[in-house]
Amino acid sequence: MEYTREDAEARVDATPELDAHRQVILCNWPEGEEHWKWVCTAPVHEIVDWAEAVERAYTTAEEDTMNEQRMEQLAFDI
């Protein structure tokens, strides 16, 4: 069976645990149809674990960038 973004969106809409991670799950990942199939068929806990890991990685990277910018500003201020 072929899965589409719309199929994945329908599952996210119908599953509160997934809807909490909607932005990450429904991003246009490079895996394309393979990603949509996974979202439509994988156990909810697996998708949630993955989405939380992506969110943590993004937050950590964002914090690292902000800390680098703060350090640069401190060095400039000195």
N, C-alpha and C positions, 0 to 999 in steps of 0.2 A: 504494500500500500504506500502511496505517496502522501507525505504530510506537508502542509503549508503553514505559513506564518499565522494565517487565520485559524487553523486547527489548534495551533499552540496557544493563540490568544484566547480561544474558547475554553481551553483547559485551565489557563491561568485565571480567567474570569470566574470559573466554576469552583476554584479551589482557593480558599482564603489564605492558606499557608504559602501558596505560590504568588498570589496577588500582592503580598507584602514585599515581594522581590521582583515585581513586574518589570521595572526598568532594566534590570540586569538580564532577566530571562528573555525578554522580547527584543533585546538589542540585536542588530543585524550581524551576528557572529559569522566569521568567514566559512564555517562549516556548512552554512546554508541549510539545505534540506535535511542533512544528517542531524543538525541541531534541532530542527523542528520535530523530527521523528523522536529524538530523545526526550524533548519536552512533553510530547504527547504520550510516551510509553513508559518512561522511567518512573520508579517509585518516587512519591512526593518527597520523602526524606532525603533522597539522593540529590534531587534538584535543589532543595533548600540548602543542603550542606554545601553544594557547589556555589550557589548564589551568595551565600554568606562568606565563603572563602574569597570570591571575587570582590565583594564589597570591602572585606578587610584589607585585601591587597591594594585596592584603589585608595582606601583611606590612609593606609600606611605610606603609599607613594605620595599622596597629596600632602601628608604631614611632613614627610622628608623634604619635599620641595619648599614648603613654608618655612621649615627650620633653616634650610640653606639660605633662603632669602633673608631671614632674620639675622643670620650670622653675617651675611654680606652687608646688611645695613649697619650692624654693630661695628664691623670693621671700618666702614665708611665714616661712622660717627666719631670714631676714636681719633 
